[in-house]
C-alpha cells in the first residue's frame, strides 16, 4: 500500500510537469515557522508539547492560475516528552519517563491547487485558499532519553513521508507574495521518535502499528520572477 501511494503521487507530479509547455511565472521563497511531532510521546496530538523552530527554502512553478508545483528543503527540530499530558486515555504513558529530540532535514515536491484563480500581483483576486499533496523524504537523528535515569540513546533514520495540507496565499507588496500554511507529514515508520517496541524491562513502549507524523505551521515570503514579455509589456497591475 505504501509503494502504491508513493507511485501515485510521483505520477501526478510528472503529469503536471509535462504539461508546462506554456508554463507561467516562477517564484523563489523562504519560510519560517514551528515544527511538532505526533506519536507515542504526543498521541493527541498536543502542539504545545515541545514545539520547535523550522526554516526552509523553496521554488514554485505556477502552471496556471489554479495549479502550481513546489519543491523545497526544510530544516527543523522536533521533540516531545511523556510528562506533557495530552489525554486522560494516555496518562499511563507518563510512567515511561521518556523524552526525545531530533534534528530534521526534509525535502519535498508537492502539487498545489488554488480555489480562486491566483498569481502574485497579476490576477483579479488578491488572495486564495489552497490545498496541496505530494511526496517527501526526510533524515532524522532521534535521541531518546529517560528523564528519570538520564540514560539516552541516539539513532539516525532516513525514510519517506506523505505531505498534505492547506493554507492561504495573498499579495504582500509588488511582486512579493505571502502564504500562511499548515502541513502534515505522514511517515511510514514508527521509529521517527527513536522509541523501540520494548524497553530493558520488557514493557511495551511503542505500538508499531501506529506510525509517526510530523507537522509544520509556517509563514512564507516568495518573489515572482518576471518574464521578458512582462518587462516589455505594460506594467504589472
N, C-alpha and C positions, 0 to 999 in steps of 0.2 A: 504493500500500500504506500509506503514512504517513497519508493522509487517511482511509482506511478504519479504521485503528486508532484514530485520534483520535475519529472519529464514533461508533465502537462504545463507547468509554469514556464519552463525553458522554451517550449514550442510556442507559447503565446508571445513571449518576448521576441523570439526570432521572427514570427509572423509580422508583428508590428514594426520591427526594424526593417524588414524587406519592403515595407510599404512607404518608405520615406523618400521616394523619388521626387516629391515636391515638399520636402521637409520644411518646417517653419523655423523659427528662431531657436537659438541655443542659449543656455544660461549656465553660469558658474556661481556657486554659492557656498556659504558657510552655515553651520548650525551649532547651536549650543543648548543644553538643557539638563535634564535629570534622567538617571537610569535606575531601574529597580528590577528585582528578580521575584519570580513566583515558583514555589516548590515546597519541599518538606519543611524548610525553615521559615517559609512565609506562605502558608497554604490558602489564605483567604481570597485574594492577596491583600496585603496592607501596604500601600505606597510609602507609609511613614516608617517602615522597617528598614532603616539604614539606606535611604536613597543616596545616590552618589552622582557626581557630575559626568557629563559626556560632551564630546566635541566631534565635529565631523565636517567633511568637505564633500561636494557632490557636483555632478554635471547633469543637466537636464536637456533633453532634446524634445522640443514641442512638435509633435507630429501633426497636430491640428489644434483648433481651439478647444477640443474635447479631450484629446489623448496626449500623454507625454510619457517618455521613457526617462528614468532617472537611475544613475549609477553613482555609488558613493562609498566612502570609507568612514567608519566611526571608531573613535577610541573612547573607552568608558571604564568606570569601575562599578562593580556590583557587590553587594554584601547583604547579610541578614543574620539574625540570631534568634534562638529559641525564646529568650526571655521577653521579646517583644510579642505579647499575646495578640493573636489575630482572631481567635474564635474559641468559644467555650468548648466546642467539639474537639479542638486540638490542644486543650490545655495540658493534657498529659505529656505532650511532646516537650514541654519546658523542662522536664526532668532529664533530658538528654544533655543539657548544658553545652550545646554546640553552637558555634557561630562560623561563618565563612566569609571570606572576601576574595575578590579576584579582579585582575586586570583583564580587559576585554577588547579585542580587535575584531571589528565587524565590517565585512564588505558585502555589498548587495546590488541587485538590479531589480527594479520594480516598474510596473505599468500603472500610471495614474489616469483616473477618469474624472473630468470636471463636470459637475452637474449643470453649470452655466458656462456657455462658451466664453473662454478667457485667455488672454495673454497679457503680459505686463505692459501697461501703458499703450495698448493697441487694441482695445476692444470696447464695446458699448458697456460692458459690465466691469466694474472696478473690483469685484471680488467674486469668489465662487467657493462653495464647499466641494470637497473632492474625497475620493476613496482610492486605495491602492492595494496591490498584491504583487508578490514577486518571489525571488529566491535569494537566500543569503548564506554566507559561510562565515564561521567565526573561530577565533582561537582564544581560549581562556586559560587562566592559571589559578584555579581554585585552591585556597589554603583553608583547611578546616582546623578549628581549634576547640578544645574542650575548655570552656571558661572556668571550670572548677579546678582542673588539674594543670591547666596551661599546656597540656600536650597538644602538638599540632602536626599536621601532615599536609604537604603541598604536592599538587599534581599539575599536569597540563592536558589540554583537550582541544582537539580540532574536529569540527563537525559542521553540519548544515542546519539551516532553520528556515521556516516559512514566515516571511514578514507580511503583515497586513495591517491596515489602519485607516484613519480618516483625519481630515484637517480642513483648514480654511486658507485659501490664497487671497491676497489683496495687494493692490498697488500701494507702494510706500512713498517713493519720490522719483520722478522721471523714469529712468529705465531700471529702477531697483524695485523688486517685489519682496514681500514678507509673507511667511507662512507660519501658522501655528498648527502642530500636528501631534498625534498620539499614535504610536505604533507598537504592536505586539510582535514578538518573535517566538514562534512555536518551535522548540527544538525537538529532536527525535532521540534524545538521550536523557537518562535520569542521573547522569554524572556531572552535569553542569556545575552543581554546588559541591562536588567532590565527596559527597557522603556515600558510603558503601551500604549495602543492604544489611549487613550485620556489623556489630562492633566487637570489641575484645571479649565481652561477657556473653556474646551470642544473642543479645537483644536486637530485634529488627529495628533499624533506624530509618530505612528508606523503602518506599514502595516502587519497585522497578516498573510497574505498570502505569505509573503516573509520571509522565515526562515533565521536564522543567521548561519554564518560559522566562524570557526577559523582555523588558519594555523600555521605550524611550518616550519622554514628553519633551518636545523641543520647539525652539523658535529658529527660523531660518531667514537669511537675507541672501538674495540672489540678483545678479546683474545680467540683463538681457543684452547679448551682442547683436548689434545692428548689422544687417546685410548691406552689400554695396548699393543695391537699388533703394534701400531705406534711406541711406545717406544722400543719394542723388535726388530722391523724390521730395515731396513736401514734408515738412517737419512732422514728427510723430505727435499725435494728439495726446 
